[in-house]
Amino acid sequence: MNHYHLLCLGDSYTIGEAVPLHQSLPYQLVHYLRKKEYHFSAPEIIARTGWTTEQLDDAMKAYPFSSKYDFVTIMIGVNNQFQGQELILYKQQLEIIIKKAIELANGKKDHVVSISIPDYSITPFASALETDRIAKEIEVFNTVNKALSIQYKIQYADITPESRAGKNEPDLMASDGLHPSIAAYENWSKIVGDVILQVLK
């Protein structure tokens, strides 16, 4: 039986801020893939709340990677947008992260999945902010994310439409009024999982 190793790179949406770690996106993703009878080990996670592309890249430089991975997911960029960083900076740094991720996935480009940035403009947290501007900027950041995915021939998992469901479904919001709930991560894990399953089949 094949044992698959998953590496997940990101920020608060990867570590599952406001939910137990074992209910975070990486763990729910592994659980979903196991239910489809693919044996995945517990995910390895390099992520922290508040990280930008630059901070993730710095963390990867310092991280003692033990081996190559069967799949690598990347979910980063919301803090670049939140901090008002330049789009070109996001593009340059995401490109560096994608190249490293391909290397970590044994050079198998289709085993790297870039996940779109969730739209937090619909959250209670954002209600006091410029929600239209946030939504538009996230759309632009995701356009860059998708373009780089096509350029580097990696997978792209678009969870952004699903992330907006929290606007009308309070059970998809965590108690902090900003992050997704366990149920929301479960929905996202199916979207990302189905992208991985296409590669495994």
Z-matrix of the N, CA and C atoms (Angstrom, degrees):
N
C 1 1.455
C 2 1.531 1 110.33
N 3 1.336 2 115.82 1 133.20
C 4 1.458 3 120.30 2 177.65
C 5 1.520 4 110.78 3 -72.38
N 6 1.322 5 116.18 4 135.66
C 7 1.462 6 121.39 5 172.15
C 8 1.521 7 106.73 6 -107.37
N 9 1.312 8 116.44 7 124.31
C 10 1.463 9 120.66 8 -177.39
C 11 1.522 10 110.52 9 -103.19
N 12 1.328 11 114.72 10 142.30
C 13 1.469 12 120.77 11 178.90
C 14 1.515 13 109.48 12 -115.59
N 15 1.328 14 114.62 13 128.67
C 16 1.461 15 121.88 14 -176.22
C 17 1.525 16 110.45 15 -115.23
N 18 1.331 17 115.85 16 129.73
C 19 1.463 18 121.84 17 175.26
C 20 1.524 19 107.80 18 -111.48
N 21 1.330 20 117.18 19 129.32
C 22 1.463 21 121.48 20 -178.74
C 23 1.526 22 110.34 21 -118.95
N 24 1.323 23 115.82 22 121.64
C 25 1.463 24 122.74 23 -177.25
C 26 1.524 25 109.29 24 -110.72
N 27 1.357 26 117.04 25 136.21
C 28 1.456 27 115.95 26 179.03
C 29 1.508 28 116.94 27 171.13
N 30 1.337 29 113.60 28 -145.82
C 31 1.467 30 121.53 29 -176.00
C 32 1.535 31 109.24 30 -132.71
N 33 1.326 32 117.30 31 -143.77
C 34 1.472 33 120.34 32 -176.54
C 35 1.523 34 113.10 33 -61.35
N 36 1.341 35 117.02 34 -30.35
C 37 1.467 36 120.02 35 -179.63
C 38 1.528 37 111.22 36 -71.49
N 39 1.325 38 116.79 37 -19.18
C 40 1.467 39 120.59 38 178.52
C 41 1.525 40 111.16 39 -89.41
N 42 1.335 41 117.04 40 -41.86
C 43 1.476 42 117.55 41 179.07
C 44 1.524 43 111.41 42 -78.93
N 45 1.345 44 116.42 43 -12.79
C 46 1.463 45 119.19 44 177.86
C 47 1.518 46 112.62 45 75.58
N 48 1.336 47 115.27 46 51.07
C 49 1.470 48 120.45 47 175.21
C 50 1.533 49 109.26 48 -49.39
N 51 1.323 50 116.53 49 134.15
C 52 1.479 51 123.73 50 176.75
C 53 1.534 52 114.60 51 78.66
N 54 1.337 53 117.61 52 3.42
C 55 1.477 54 119.80 53 170.95
C 56 1.531 55 107.81 54 -132.24
N 57 1.349 56 118.34 55 159.29
C 58 1.478 57 119.47 56 176.93
C 59 1.530 58 110.16 57 -60.65
N 60 1.331 59 116.86 58 144.96
C 61 1.467 60 121.29 59 -176.55
C 62 1.529 61 112.14 60 -53.00
N 63 1.337 62 117.03 61 -41.34
C 64 1.471 63 118.94 62 -176.87
C 65 1.535 64 112.90 63 -71.38
N 66 1.357 65 116.19 64 -4.13
C 67 1.466 66 120.25 65 175.58
C 68 1.529 67 110.68 66 -109.19
N 69 1.335 68 115.91 67 7.38
C 70 1.464 69 120.68 68 179.79
C 71 1.525 70 110.08 69 -71.14
N 72 1.333 71 115.86 70 170.71
C 73 1.467 72 120.39 71 -179.22
C 74 1.537 73 113.00 72 -56.70
N 75 1.357 74 119.89 73 -48.95
C 76 1.468 75 118.30 74 -179.51
C 77 1.538 76 113.65 75 -58.14
N 78 1.339 77 116.91 76 -42.11
C 79 1.466 78 119.67 77 -178.88
C 80 1.525 79 111.72 78 -70.48
N 81 1.327 80 116.95 79 -39.54
C 82 1.468 81 119.26 80 177.78
C 83 1.525 82 110.68 81 -68.34
N 84 1.328 83 116.30 82 -32.15
C 85 1.464 84 121.11 83 176.82
C 86 1.525 85 110.36 84 -64.17
N 87 1.321 86 116.49 85 -47.19
C 88 1.471 87 121.47 86 177.58
C 89 1.532 88 110.76 87 -61.12
N 90 1.320 89 115.84 88 -42.17
C 91 1.464 90 120.99 89 179.18
C 92 1.538 91 110.54 90 -60.98
N 93 1.321 92 115.60 91 -43.71
C 94 1.470 93 121.02 92 179.59
C 95 1.534 94 110.69 93 -62.41
N 96 1.334 95 116.82 94 -43.46
C 97 1.466 96 120.94 95 -179.12
C 98 1.535 97 111.55 96 -69.03
N 99 1.334 98 115.52 97 -34.36
C 100 1.477 99 118.91 98 176.37
C 101 1.524 100 110.79 99 -65.42
N 102 1.317 101 115.90 100 -37.22
C 103 1.479 102 120.11 101 178.53
C 104 1.530 103 110.53 102 -63.52
N 105 1.330 104 115.49 103 -25.75
C 106 1.473 105 120.73 104 177.49
C 107 1.533 106 110.65 105 -89.12
N 108 1.347 107 115.15 106 11.00
C 109 1.465 108 123.11 107 174.34
C 110 1.528 109 114.69 108 71.58
N 111 1.330 110 115.74 109 31.91
C 112 1.470 111 121.64 110 170.01
C 113 1.516 112 106.87 111 -110.51
N 114 1.329 113 115.83 112 125.16
C 115 1.467 114 118.68 113 -173.41
C 116 1.530 115 111.15 114 -84.98
N 117 1.315 116 115.33 115 100.42
C 118 1.468 117 121.20 116 176.89
C 119 1.524 118 109.81 117 -102.88
N 120 1.326 119 115.86 118 135.29
C 121 1.469 120 120.59 119 173.13
C 122 1.527 121 108.11 120 -72.78
N 123 1.332 122 116.40 121 169.62
C 124 1.477 123 119.91 122 175.56
C 125 1.529 124 108.39 123 -57.12
N 126 1.314 125 118.12 124 140.79
C 127 1.464 126 119.65 125 -176.04
C 128 1.523 127 112.99 126 -69.12
N 129 1.316 128 115.78 127 148.92
C 130 1.467 129 121.41 128 171.92
C 131 1.530 130 105.69 129 -96.94
N 132 1.323 131 116.68 130 129.98
C 133 1.466 132 120.20 131 -171.82
C 134 1.533 133 111.24 132 -123.17
N 135 1.326 134 115.57 133 128.63
C 136 1.462 135 121.04 134 170.79
C 137 1.526 136 105.66 135 -120.16
N 138 1.301 137 116.41 136 98.40
C 139 1.466 138 120.77 137 -175.13
C 140 1.516 139 109.99 138 -162.46
N 141 1.319 140 115.33 139 152.45
C 142 1.461 141 119.90 140 175.24
C 143 1.523 142 109.27 141 -153.90
N 144 1.315 143 116.03 142 144.76
C 145 1.458 144 120.71 143 177.67
C 146 1.529 145 109.91 144 -58.60
N 147 1.331 146 115.95 145 132.95
C 148 1.462 147 121.08 146 177.18
C 149 1.512 148 115.11 147 91.82
N 150 1.337 149 117.47 148 -7.75
C 151 1.462 150 119.59 149 -177.46
C 152 1.530 151 112.11 150 -67.19
N 153 1.331 152 114.28 151 138.74
C 154 1.462 153 122.55 152 169.53
C 155 1.533 154 107.75 153 -97.95
N 156 1.316 155 116.33 154 178.79
C 157 1.474 156 120.26 155 176.57
C 158 1.528 157 110.40 156 -58.07
N 159 1.317 158 116.61 157 -40.21
C 160 1.474 159 120.35 158 -178.30
C 161 1.528 160 111.43 159 -63.69
N 162 1.332 161 116.11 160 -42.94
C 163 1.477 162 119.61 161 -179.09
C 164 1.528 163 111.60 162 -69.07
N 165 1.324 164 116.23 163 -35.88
C 166 1.466 165 119.40 164 176.17
C 167 1.531 166 109.74 165 -65.55
N 168 1.309 167 116.63 166 -44.25
C 169 1.464 168 121.10 167 178.97
C 170 1.534 169 110.72 168 -60.18
N 171 1.339 170 116.56 169 -44.21
C 172 1.472 171 120.88 170 178.02
C 173 1.524 172 111.28 171 -60.46
N 174 1.335 173 115.87 172 -42.43
C 175 1.476 174 121.03 173 -179.74
C 176 1.531 175 110.45 174 -64.23
N 177 1.325 176 116.06 175 -37.90
C 178 1.469 177 119.95 176 179.58
C 179 1.533 178 110.96 177 -67.25
N 180 1.321 179 116.21 178 -35.37
C 181 1.474 180 120.26 179 178.86
C 182 1.530 181 110.40 180 -63.15
N 183 1.341 182 115.96 181 -34.69
C 184 1.470 183 120.62 182 -175.64
C 185 1.535 184 112.80 183 -92.01
N 186 1.333 185 116.52 184 -7.02
C 187 1.474 186 119.74 185 -172.11
C 188 1.537 187 111.92 186 -82.80
N 189 1.348 188 116.69 187 134.10
C 190 1.472 189 119.54 188 179.30
C 191 1.536 190 111.86 189 -83.61
N 192 1.318 191 116.94 190 77.75
C 193 1.467 192 120.17 191 179.69
C 194 1.521 193 109.80 192 -59.81
N 195 1.322 194 115.67 193 129.05
C 196 1.459 195 119.59 194 -175.33
C 197 1.521 196 112.37 195 -86.23
N 198 1.338 197 115.12 196 -29.48
C 199 1.461 198 117.13 197 -174.50
C 200 1.511 199 109.29 198 -161.91
N 201 1.319 200 114.58 199 -172.35
C 202 1.464 201 120.01 200 173.22
C 203 1.530 202 107.62 201 -87.73
N 204 1.319 203 115.56 202 165.24
C 205 1.465 204 120.62 203 -175.37
C 206 1.523 205 109.76 204 -124.00
N 207 1.347 206 115.39 205 152.74
C 208 1.463 207 119.80 206 178.71
C 209 1.520 208 110.95 207 -75.67
N 210 1.332 209 115.53 208 -36.53
C 211 1.469 210 120.46 209 177.58
C 212 1.525 211 109.32 210 -141.73
N 213 1.334 212 115.10 211 146.14
C 214 1.465 213 121.28 212 176.22
C 215 1.523 214 107.99 213 -130.39
N 216 1.343 215 116.73 214 128.86
C 217 1.469 216 119.61 215 174.01
C 218 1.524 217 109.27 216 -109.55
N 219 1.332 218 115.19 217 146.78
C 220 1.467 219 122.42 218 178.70
C 221 1.525 220 107.62 219 -126.85
N 222 1.321 221 116.71 220 126.26
C 223 1.471 222 119.95 221 175.92
C 224 1.521 223 107.38 222 -141.12
N 225 1.331 224 115.67 223 95.06
C 226 1.455 225 120.18 224 -171.13
C 227 1.534 226 109.17 225 -149.30
N 228 1.325 227 115.92 226 150.69
C 229 1.461 228 118.67 227 173.92
C 230 1.515 229 115.26 228 133.54
N 231 1.341 230 116.45 229 -21.11
C 232 1.467 231 117.91 230 -177.22
C 233 1.526 232 111.67 231 -62.16
N 234 1.322 233 116.65 232 -34.28
C 235 1.473 234 119.39 233 -179.02
C 236 1.525 235 111.68 234 -77.21
N 237 1.329 236 116.99 235 -26.70
C 238 1.476 237 119.80 236 171.42
C 239 1.532 238 108.45 237 -60.73
N 240 1.337 239 115.24 238 -47.34
C 241 1.470 240 119.79 239 179.71
C 242 1.524 241 111.18 240 -65.00
N 243 1.321 242 116.56 241 -45.88
C 244 1.469 243 121.96 242 -176.67
C 245 1.530 244 111.60 243 -61.08
N 246 1.332 245 115.56 244 -36.91
C 247 1.471 246 120.50 245 -178.97
C 248 1.528 247 112.64 246 -85.29
N 249 1.329 248 116.60 247 1.50
C 250 1.456 249 120.33 248 178.14
C 251 1.514 250 114.29 249 71.76
N 252 1.333 251 116.63 250 27.78
C 253 1.468 252 119.90 251 -179.41
C 254 1.532 253 110.85 252 -74.52
N 255 1.313 254 114.57 253 156.36
C 256 1.469 255 120.92 254 -178.96
C 257 1.532 256 111.26 255 -65.31
N 258 1.321 257 114.49 256 141.61
C 259 1.465 258 120.96 257 178.78
C 260 1.535 259 111.21 258 -61.81
N 261 1.335 260 116.54 259 -38.57
C 262 1.467 261 121.02 260 -178.18
C 263 1.529 262 111.11 261 -62.82
N 264 1.340 263 115.61 262 -35.10
C 265 1.466 264 120.86 263 177.84
C 266 1.534 265 109.83 264 -65.47
N 267 1.320 266 115.91 265 -44.27
C 268 1.475 267 121.36 266 177.15
C 269 1.526 268 109.73 267 -57.92
N 270 1.332 269 116.10 268 -46.73
C 271 1.474 270 120.62 269 -178.51
C 272 1.528 271 110.85 270 -60.25
N 273 1.333 272 116.56 271 -48.18
C 274 1.475 273 120.85 272 -177.54
C 275 1.530 274 111.17 273 -62.49
N 276 1.332 275 116.09 274 -44.06
C 277 1.474 276 119.59 275 -176.49
C 278 1.523 277 111.99 276 -74.60
N 279 1.334 278 117.22 277 -36.94
C 280 1.462 279 119.81 278 177.51
C 281 1.533 280 110.01 279 -64.07
N 282 1.324 281 115.18 280 -36.86
C 283 1.466 282 120.18 281 177.92
C 284 1.532 283 110.97 282 -60.15
N 285 1.325 284 116.44 283 -42.89
C 286 1.473 285 121.75 284 177.94
C 287 1.532 286 109.96 285 -61.42
N 288 1.342 287 116.05 286 -45.17
C 289 1.478 288 121.63 287 -179.38
C 290 1.533 289 110.28 288 -63.80
N 291 1.337 290 117.09 289 -42.10
C 292 1.474 291 121.09 290 179.41
C 293 1.530 292 110.34 291 -61.34
N 294 1.330 293 116.55 292 -45.26
C 295 1.478 294 120.16 293 179.75
C 296 1.526 295 110.92 294 -60.46
N 297 1.326 296 116.42 295 -42.45
C 298 1.477 297 119.94 296 178.35
C 299 1.524 298 110.72 297 -65.51
N 300 1.335 299 116.12 298 -40.45
C 301 1.470 300 120.83 299 -179.36
C 302 1.522 301 110.87 300 -62.55
N 303 1.333 302 117.02 301 -40.19
C 304 1.471 303 120.99 302 178.18
C 305 1.535 304 109.81 303 -62.16
N 306 1.322 305 114.80 304 -42.73
C 307 1.471 306 120.55 305 177.64
C 308 1.532 307 110.34 306 -60.13
N 309 1.333 308 116.12 307 -44.50
C 310 1.470 309 121.49 308 -178.84
C 311 1.532 310 112.36 309 -68.02
N 312 1.341 311 115.65 310 -22.87
C 313 1.471 312 120.22 311 178.03
C 314 1.528 313 110.92 312 -94.82
N 315 1.341 314 115.81 313 30.43
C 316 1.474 315 121.06 314 177.97
C 317 1.522 316 112.84 315 61.23
N 318 1.334 317 116.45 316 27.09
C 319 1.461 318 119.58 317 179.54
C 320 1.513 319 114.55 318 77.70
N 321 1.340 320 116.69 319 2.69
C 322 1.481 321 120.02 320 179.98
C 323 1.533 322 108.96 321 -85.23
N 324 1.327 323 115.40 322 98.64
C 325 1.467 324 120.80 323 -174.38
C 326 1.531 325 112.77 324 -59.33
N 327 1.335 326 115.39 325 -40.02
C 328 1.472 327 117.81 326 -176.82
C 329 1.530 328 112.64 327 -74.43
N 330 1.327 329 117.34 328 -0.60
C 331 1.468 330 121.03 329 176.13
C 332 1.533 331 111.30 330 -98.02
N 333 1.332 332 116.00 331 7.66
C 334 1.469 333 121.63 332 174.58
C 335 1.529 334 107.51 333 -108.59
N 336 1.319 335 116.28 334 130.86
C 337 1.470 336 121.35 335 -179.25
C 338 1.519 337 110.01 336 -120.93
N 339 1.316 338 116.26 337 117.91
C 340 1.464 339 120.27 338 173.15
C 341 1.529 340 107.37 339 -93.26
N 342 1.318 341 115.45 340 126.52
C 343 1.466 342 121.06 341 -177.05
C 344 1.535 343 108.34 342 -101.95
N 345 1.312 344 116.24 343 135.73
C 346 1.466 345 120.53 344 -177.72
C 347 1.530 346 111.58 345 -64.49
N 348 1.340 347 115.18 346 158.53
C 349 1.468 348 121.21 347 179.51
C 350 1.528 349 108.68 348 -78.97
N 351 1.332 350 118.13 349 130.44
C 352 1.462 351 120.15 350 177.97
C 353 1.533 352 111.00 351 -66.53
N 354 1.323 353 115.79 352 153.53
C 355 1.465 354 121.30 353 179.20
C 356 1.537 355 108.85 354 -94.17
N 357 1.336 356 115.50 355 97.80
C 358 1.469 357 119.13 356 -177.87
C 359 1.527 358 112.67 357 -83.31
N 360 1.344 359 117.59 358 3.03
C 361 1.475 360 120.02 359 -179.56
C 362 1.533 361 111.71 360 -64.67
N 363 1.329 362 116.41 361 -19.02
C 364 1.480 363 120.22 362 -177.28
C 365 1.539 364 112.28 363 -89.15
N 366 1.323 365 117.34 364 -1.19
C 367 1.471 366 120.43 365 -174.42
C 368 1.529 367 111.53 366 -84.04
N 369 1.337 368 117.46 367 155.46
C 370 1.468 369 120.78 368 174.21
C 371 1.531 370 111.60 369 -55.57
N 372 1.337 371 116.69 370 -36.15
C 373 1.468 372 122.31 371 179.13
C 374 1.530 373 110.99 372 -56.32
N 375 1.331 374 116.41 373 -39.95
C 376 1.469 375 120.97 374 -173.83
C 377 1.523 376 113.50 375 -84.88
N 378 1.322 377 116.91 376 -6.71
C 379 1.477 378 119.34 377 -173.69
C 380 1.528 379 113.32 378 -59.18
N 381 1.331 380 117.54 379 -26.38
C 382 1.471 381 120.76 380 178.93
C 383 1.532 382 111.79 381 -89.24
N 384 1.330 383 117.12 382 -2.19
C 385 1.463 384 121.56 383 -177.79
C 386 1.539 385 110.41 384 -103.03
N 387 1.331 386 115.76 385 -179.42
C 388 1.475 387 119.77 386 178.61
C 389 1.529 388 108.88 387 -82.57
N 390 1.311 389 115.26 388 89.17
C 391 1.474 390 119.80 389 -171.93
C 392 1.528 391 113.08 390 -64.57
N 393 1.332 392 117.74 391 -38.06
C 394 1.472 393 119.72 392 -179.73
C 395 1.522 394 110.62 393 -63.37
N 396 1.334 395 115.62 394 -42.62
C 397 1.471 396 120.31 395 -179.91
C 398 1.529 397 110.43 396 -64.11
N 399 1.341 398 116.12 397 -43.69
C 400 1.475 399 120.54 398 179.65
C 401 1.533 400 110.03 399 -58.66
N 402 1.337 401 115.99 400 -49.43
C 403 1.472 402 120.82 401 -177.71
C 404 1.527 403 111.01 402 -59.93
N 405 1.339 404 116.21 403 -43.04
C 406 1.482 405 120.29 404 -179.12
C 407 1.528 406 110.57 405 -66.70
N 408 1.323 407 116.85 406 -43.75
C 409 1.473 408 120.08 407 -178.82
C 410 1.526 409 111.27 408 -64.13
N 411 1.329 410 116.48 409 -41.66
C 412 1.472 411 119.65 410 178.71
C 413 1.531 412 110.16 411 -62.68
N 414 1.322 413 115.83 412 -37.58
C 415 1.462 414 119.91 413 177.33
C 416 1.537 415 110.86 414 -61.11
N 417 1.332 416 116.16 415 -42.13
C 418 1.465 417 120.98 416 -179.99
C 419 1.535 418 110.42 417 -67.13
N 420 1.343 419 116.63 418 -44.02
C 421 1.468 420 120.60 419 177.74
C 422 1.531 421 109.84 420 -59.35
N 423 1.337 422 116.24 421 -41.02
C 424 1.465 423 119.65 422 -179.43
C 425 1.530 424 112.33 423 -69.80
N 426 1.323 425 116.81 424 -29.28
C 427 1.467 426 120.17 425 175.82
C 428 1.528 427 109.54 426 -63.09
N 429 1.335 428 115.73 427 -40.97
C 430 1.469 429 121.34 428 177.12
C 431 1.530 430 110.15 429 -65.90
N 432 1.326 431 115.97 430 -44.82
C 433 1.469 432 122.42 431 178.90
C 434 1.537 433 110.19 432 -56.02
N 435 1.339 434 115.59 433 -48.17
C 436 1.466 435 120.10 434 -178.29
C 437 1.537 436 110.95 435 -66.99
N 438 1.337 437 116.64 436 -40.29
C 439 1.466 438 120.67 437 -179.72
C 440 1.535 439 110.91 438 -62.16
N 441 1.334 440 116.41 439 -41.44
C 442 1.471 441 120.09 440 178.05
C 443 1.530 442 110.98 441 -67.21
N 444 1.325 443 116.31 442 -35.93
C 445 1.478 444 120.28 443 177.72
C 446 1.524 445 110.38 444 -61.32
N 447 1.338 446 115.51 445 -42.07
C 448 1.471 447 120.32 446 178.45
C 449 1.530 448 109.87 447 -67.54
N 450 1.327 449 115.91 448 -45.26
C 451 1.472 450 121.21 449 -178.90
C 452 1.532 451 111.92 450 -58.23
N 453 1.334 452 115.98 451 -43.04
C 454 1.472 453 120.00 452 -176.95
C 455 1.532 454 113.51 453 -94.43
N 456 1.351 455 115.02 454 4.73
C 457 1.475 456 121.72 455 176.70
C 458 1.536 457 112.96 456 58.38
N 459 1.354 458 114.73 457 36.08
C 460 1.468 459 119.09 458 174.34
C 461 1.526 460 108.33 459 -100.77
N 462 1.329 461 116.58 460 171.59
C 463 1.468 462 121.11 461 179.96
C 464 1.532 463 110.60 462 -80.11
N 465 1.307 464 115.49 463 153.10
C 466 1.470 465 121.29 464 177.00
C 467 1.524 466 108.36 465 -129.56
N 468 1.323 467 116.35 466 123.84
C 469 1.470 468 120.91 467 179.24
C 470 1.530 469 108.35 468 -111.12
N 471 1.317 470 116.45 469 114.81
C 472 1.466 471 120.92 470 -175.86
C 473 1.532 472 110.72 471 -94.55
N 474 1.335 473 115.47 472 97.71
C 475 1.470 474 119.87 473 178.89
C 476 1.539 475 111.15 474 -98.64
N 477 1.333 476 117.78 475 0.48
C 478 1.469 477 120.68 476 -173.86
C 479 1.531 478 112.82 477 -62.29
N 480 1.344 479 119.85 478 -46.45
C 481 1.463 480 118.38 479 177.16
C 482 1.533 481 112.11 480 -57.09
N 483 1.344 482 115.73 481 -41.43
C 484 1.471 483 120.60 482 178.70
C 485 1.527 484 110.83 483 -64.89
N 486 1.341 485 117.87 484 -34.03
C 487 1.469 486 120.71 485 -178.57
C 488 1.527 487 111.69 486 -66.03
N 489 1.338 488 115.94 487 -22.62
C 490 1.480 489 119.91 488 179.90
C 491 1.521 490 112.60 489 -79.53
N 492 1.322 491 116.94 490 -12.20
C 493 1.471 492 120.38 491 -178.80
C 494 1.528 493 111.61 492 -62.98
N 495 1.347 494 115.68 493 -25.29
C 496 1.468 495 120.54 494 -179.98
C 497 1.517 496 113.89 495 -61.35
N 498 1.333 497 115.98 496 -17.65
C 499 1.470 498 120.34 497 -179.78
C 500 1.526 499 111.20 498 -60.80
N 501 1.327 500 116.02 499 -40.75
C 502 1.468 501 120.78 500 -177.28
C 503 1.522 502 113.71 501 -108.85
N 504 1.333 503 115.83 502 -2.65
C 505 1.470 504 119.19 503 -179.48
C 506 1.533 505 109.04 504 -126.57
N 507 1.335 506 116.73 505 92.96
C 508 1.470 507 121.14 506 -176.04
C 509 1.522 508 113.91 507 -57.27
N 510 1.333 509 117.64 508 -25.89
C 511 1.475 510 119.09 509 -179.22
C 512 1.535 511 111.81 510 -71.70
N 513 1.338 512 117.01 511 -7.31
C 514 1.460 513 119.85 512 176.78
C 515 1.532 514 112.17 513 -92.33
N 516 1.356 515 115.62 514 0.85
C 517 1.470 516 120.95 515 178.19
C 518 1.518 517 109.80 516 -106.94
N 519 1.332 518 115.86 517 139.87
C 520 1.472 519 120.19 518 173.76
C 521 1.531 520 108.55 519 -75.01
N 522 1.311 521 115.23 520 169.38
C 523 1.478 522 120.34 521 -175.26
C 524 1.528 523 113.26 522 -65.85
N 525 1.350 524 117.43 523 -17.37
C 526 1.472 525 118.89 524 -179.08
C 527 1.532 526 113.00 525 -80.96
N 528 1.346 527 116.84 526 -2.81
C 529 1.455 528 120.40 527 176.81
C 530 1.521 529 114.50 528 72.65
N 531 1.314 530 116.95 529 11.42
C 532 1.469 531 121.22 530 -179.29
C 533 1.521 532 112.46 531 -130.90
N 534 1.319 533 115.94 532 -45.59
C 535 1.472 534 120.07 533 -173.80
C 536 1.534 535 112.11 534 -93.09
N 537 1.326 536 116.56 535 161.78
C 538 1.456 537 120.90 536 179.51
C 539 1.534 538 111.43 537 -71.75
N 540 1.310 539 115.16 538 155.69
C 541 1.469 540 121.63 539 177.15
C 542 1.528 541 109.34 540 -86.29
N 543 1.320 542 115.30 541 176.04
C 544 1.474 543 121.22 542 176.61
C 545 1.534 544 109.77 543 -57.36
N 546 1.334 545 116.51 544 -42.71
C 547 1.474 546 121.06 545 -179.29
C 548 1.525 547 111.37 546 -63.44
N 549 1.340 548 116.39 547 -38.21
C 550 1.474 549 120.07 548 178.71
C 551 1.528 550 110.50 549 -65.73
N 552 1.333 551 115.98 550 -44.38
C 553 1.477 552 119.31 551 178.70
C 554 1.531 553 111.05 552 -62.08
N 555 1.316 554 116.22 553 -34.02
C 556 1.470 555 119.33 554 177.88
C 557 1.532 556 109.75 555 -62.36
N 558 1.340 557 116.29 556 -43.09
C 559 1.469 558 120.22 557 178.30
C 560 1.529 559 111.26 558 -63.76
N 561 1.334 560 115.53 559 -41.98
C 562 1.476 561 119.60 560 179.31
C 563 1.528 562 110.45 561 -64.86
N 564 1.339 563 116.24 562 -38.86
C 565 1.468 564 120.10 563 -176.28
C 566 1.530 565 111.20 564 -62.35
N 567 1.326 566 116.51 565 -30.80
C 568 1.472 567 120.19 566 178.77
C 569 1.527 568 110.42 567 -71.06
N 570 1.333 569 116.46 568 -38.79
C 571 1.470 570 120.33 569 179.32
C 572 1.532 571 109.85 570 -64.36
N 573 1.339 572 115.95 571 -48.51
C 574 1.473 573 120.43 572 179.79
C 575 1.530 574 110.08 573 -67.98
N 576 1.327 575 115.91 574 -41.89
C 577 1.466 576 121.40 575 -179.75
C 578 1.507 577 112.50 576 -59.76
N 579 1.327 578 116.80 577 -40.34
C 580 1.471 579 120.11 578 -179.67
C 581 1.533 580 111.42 579 -66.69
N 582 1.337 581 116.57 580 -31.43
C 583 1.474 582 120.53 581 176.00
C 584 1.542 583 109.02 582 -65.87
N 585 1.336 584 116.14 583 -43.65
C 586 1.468 585 120.93 584 179.27
C 587 1.532 586 110.84 585 -66.92
N 588 1.322 587 116.73 586 -39.78
C 589 1.472 588 120.94 587 179.98
C 590 1.525 589 111.68 588 -61.90
N 591 1.328 590 117.18 589 -34.42
C 592 1.467 591 120.59 590 177.38
C 593 1.530 592 111.15 591 -60.46
N 594 1.329 593 115.34 592 -34.57
C 595 1.475 594 120.91 593 179.94
C 596 1.525 595 109.90 594 -76.43
N 597 1.328 596 116.79 595 -38.32
C 598 1.468 597 121.10 596 -176.41
C 599 1.526 598 113.15 597 -72.66
N 600 1.316 599 115.99 598 -27.56
C 601 1.484 600 118.53 599 -175.68
C 602 1.508 601 112.49 600 -72.56
